[in-house]
């Protein structure tokens, strides 16, 4: 009779492990959508993107938050045009993006990996190149690893003009790229194309939004 409590305990442990594994699979399938909670409420994240590396003689990006803190950085990516690494403020790799070119050079796909991994991509980003089909405003499509035929996110607008928006499957805006302006004596002064804003709405990963900025820069600059 004493064996039954142990069996029940083992059964609960196995069930809990299965639940955790299922949650992990679901989280991977739904990447890059996450919940961002700040002081108990969901808020949008506004980042300032500077198309310049803080490292001397390097090409890259510097990203700061609304408090002036360094959040992300990219250094020297231009030396390897087929790979871009997004790092945090401490220099740790957050996301790595690798380009794969189709045969005959038509079309490019970028695969996004977590950290410094190269084995299992979390998603694929493709440039929209056929202007005769589909929405001419579309810049790129984002496909999840387990759903390669249906775009999870679509980027519309013009990156060259720094006026883009990222839409989810339902057409709702989850992030936006826009010009940064300063109000000086009631006159709006633009910072130009090398300094702009990235607005990330609640529920979307700011790191992934920044990764999309880097890929758009590779595709359209």
C-alpha positions as CSV (number, residue, x, y, z in Angstrom):
1,X,0.0,0.0,0.0
2,X,2.9,2.3,0.6
3,X,3.9,2.3,-3.1
4,X,0.8,4.1,-4.3
5,X,1.6,7.5,-2.8
6,X,5.1,7.3,-4.5
7,X,3.4,6.4,-7.8
8,X,1.1,9.4,-7.4
9,X,4.0,11.7,-6.6
10,X,5.9,10.3,-9.6
11,X,2.8,10.8,-11.8
12,X,2.5,14.4,-10.7
13,X,6.2,15.0,-11.4
14,X,5.9,13.6,-14.9
15,X,2.8,15.6,-15.6
16,X,4.5,18.8,-14.4
17,X,7.5,18.1,-16.6
18,X,5.2,17.6,-19.6
19,X,3.4,20.9,-18.8
20,X,6.7,22.8,-18.7
21,X,7.9,21.2,-21.9
22,X,4.6,22.2,-23.6
23,X,4.9,25.8,-22.3
24,X,8.5,25.9,-23.7
25,X,7.3,24.6,-27.1
26,X,4.5,27.2,-27.2
27,X,6.9,30.0,-26.3
28,X,9.3,29.0,-29.0
29,X,6.4,28.8,-31.5
30,X,5.2,32.3,-30.6
31,X,8.5,34.0,-30.6
32,X,9.1,36.9,-30.7
33,X,5.9,37.9,-29.0
34,X,6.5,38.3,-25.2
35,X,5.0,40.3,-22.4
36,X,6.8,43.3,-21.1
37,X,5.7,44.5,-17.7
38,X,7.0,47.7,-16.2
39,X,5.8,48.9,-12.8
40,X,2.7,46.7,-13.0
41,X,1.4,48.1,-16.3
42,X,2.1,47.4,-19.9
43,X,3.9,50.3,-21.6
44,X,5.4,51.0,-25.0
45,X,9.1,51.2,-25.3
46,X,10.7,54.1,-27.1
47,X,14.3,53.7,-28.2
48,X,16.6,56.1,-30.0
49,X,18.6,54.4,-32.7
50,X,21.9,56.0,-33.8
51,X,23.4,54.6,-37.0
52,X,26.9,54.8,-35.6
53,X,29.1,52.5,-33.5
54,X,30.6,53.7,-30.2
55,X,33.8,51.9,-31.1
56,X,36.3,54.0,-33.1
57,X,36.8,53.0,-36.7
58,X,33.8,50.6,-36.6
59,X,30.5,50.6,-38.4
60,X,27.3,49.7,-36.5
61,X,24.5,51.0,-34.4
62,X,24.0,52.4,-30.9
63,X,20.6,52.2,-29.2
64,X,19.6,54.1,-26.1
65,X,16.3,54.2,-24.1
66,X,14.3,57.2,-23.0
67,X,16.5,57.7,-19.9
68,X,19.7,57.9,-22.0
69,X,20.9,54.4,-21.0
70,X,22.7,52.2,-23.6
71,X,20.4,49.2,-24.4
72,X,21.8,47.6,-27.6
73,X,24.8,48.0,-29.8
74,X,26.2,46.6,-33.1
75,X,29.9,47.0,-33.9
76,X,31.7,46.4,-37.2
77,X,29.0,44.4,-38.8
78,X,29.9,45.8,-42.3
79,X,33.0,43.6,-42.4
80,X,30.8,40.6,-42.7
81,X,27.7,41.5,-44.7
82,X,26.3,38.0,-44.3
83,X,26.1,38.2,-40.5
84,X,24.9,40.8,-38.0
85,X,25.1,40.4,-34.2
86,X,22.9,42.4,-31.9
87,X,24.5,42.9,-28.5
88,X,23.3,44.2,-25.2
89,X,25.0,47.1,-23.4
90,X,27.6,44.7,-21.9
91,X,28.5,43.3,-25.3
92,X,26.7,40.0,-24.8
93,X,25.1,38.5,-28.0
94,X,21.3,38.8,-27.9
95,X,20.4,37.8,-31.5
96,X,22.5,36.7,-34.5
97,X,21.2,37.2,-38.0
98,X,22.7,35.2,-40.9
99,X,22.0,35.7,-44.6
100,X,21.4,32.9,-47.1
101,X,21.4,33.7,-50.8
102,X,19.3,31.6,-53.2
103,X,20.7,30.1,-56.3
104,X,21.5,32.6,-59.1
105,X,21.5,35.3,-56.5
106,X,17.8,36.0,-56.6
107,X,16.3,36.8,-53.3
108,X,17.8,36.8,-49.8
109,X,16.6,35.2,-46.6
110,X,17.9,36.2,-43.1
111,X,17.7,33.6,-40.4
112,X,17.6,34.8,-36.8
113,X,19.2,32.9,-33.9
114,X,19.2,33.4,-30.2
115,X,22.5,34.4,-28.7
116,X,25.4,33.1,-30.8
117,X,23.7,30.0,-32.0
118,X,23.7,28.8,-35.6
119,X,21.8,25.5,-35.4
120,X,18.1,26.2,-34.9
121,X,16.8,29.5,-36.2
122,X,13.8,31.1,-34.4
123,X,12.5,32.7,-37.5
124,X,13.2,33.7,-41.1
125,X,13.0,37.3,-42.5
126,X,12.6,37.7,-46.3
127,X,12.8,40.8,-48.4
128,X,9.7,41.5,-50.5
129,X,11.1,41.7,-54.1
130,X,8.1,41.1,-56.4
131,X,6.5,44.5,-56.8
132,X,4.0,43.1,-59.3
133,X,2.3,41.0,-56.7
134,X,1.0,41.7,-53.3
135,X,1.0,44.9,-51.4
136,X,3.6,47.4,-52.9
137,X,4.1,48.9,-49.4
138,X,5.5,45.7,-48.0
139,X,9.2,45.8,-47.2
140,X,9.7,42.4,-45.7
141,X,8.0,39.3,-44.2
142,X,8.8,37.5,-41.0
143,X,8.1,33.7,-40.8
144,X,8.2,31.6,-37.7
145,X,10.3,28.4,-37.7
146,X,7.3,26.1,-37.4
147,X,5.0,28.1,-39.8
148,X,7.2,28.8,-42.8
149,X,4.3,29.4,-45.2
150,X,2.4,32.1,-43.3
151,X,3.9,35.4,-42.4
152,X,3.8,36.0,-38.7
153,X,4.7,39.7,-39.1
154,X,4.9,42.1,-42.1
155,X,7.0,45.3,-42.4
156,X,5.3,48.1,-44.4
157,X,6.4,51.6,-45.3
158,X,9.8,52.9,-46.3
159,X,12.9,52.2,-44.3
160,X,14.9,54.7,-46.5
161,X,12.5,57.4,-45.3
162,X,12.5,56.0,-41.7
163,X,8.7,55.5,-41.8
164,X,8.0,51.8,-41.3
165,X,5.6,49.8,-39.2
166,X,5.6,46.2,-38.2
167,X,2.2,44.5,-38.3
168,X,1.2,41.1,-36.8
169,X,-1.0,38.5,-38.5
170,X,-4.2,40.5,-37.6
171,X,-2.8,43.7,-39.1
172,X,-2.2,45.3,-35.7
173,X,0.8,47.5,-35.3
174,X,3.4,46.1,-32.9
175,X,6.4,48.4,-33.7
176,X,7.1,51.5,-35.6
177,X,10.2,53.2,-37.1
178,X,9.9,56.9,-37.4
179,X,12.0,60.0,-37.7
180,X,13.3,61.7,-34.6
181,X,12.5,65.4,-34.2
182,X,13.3,68.0,-31.6
183,X,11.0,70.9,-30.8
184,X,13.1,74.1,-30.6
185,X,11.1,77.3,-30.0
186,X,8.0,75.6,-31.5
187,X,10.0,74.6,-34.6
188,X,10.5,70.9,-35.3
189,X,14.1,70.1,-36.2
190,X,14.8,66.7,-37.8
191,X,17.9,64.7,-36.8
192,X,18.3,63.3,-40.3
193,X,18.3,59.7,-41.3
194,X,21.1,58.4,-39.1
195,X,19.2,59.1,-35.8
196,X,15.7,57.9,-35.6
197,X,13.2,56.4,-33.2
198,X,12.0,52.8,-32.7
199,X,8.7,52.6,-30.9
200,X,7.8,49.1,-29.6
201,X,4.3,48.4,-28.4
202,X,3.5,46.3,-25.3
203,X,3.8,42.6,-26.0
204,X,6.5,42.8,-28.6
205,X,10.1,42.0,-28.0
206,X,12.3,45.2,-28.3
207,X,15.4,43.1,-29.1
208,X,13.6,41.5,-32.0
209,X,12.2,44.9,-33.2
210,X,15.8,46.2,-33.3
211,X,16.9,43.1,-35.2
212,X,14.3,43.9,-37.8
213,X,15.8,47.4,-38.0
214,X,19.2,45.9,-38.7
215,X,17.9,43.6,-41.4
216,X,16.0,46.5,-43.1
217,X,19.2,48.5,-43.0
218,X,21.0,45.6,-44.8
219,X,18.2,45.1,-47.3
220,X,17.5,48.8,-48.3
221,X,20.7,50.8,-47.5
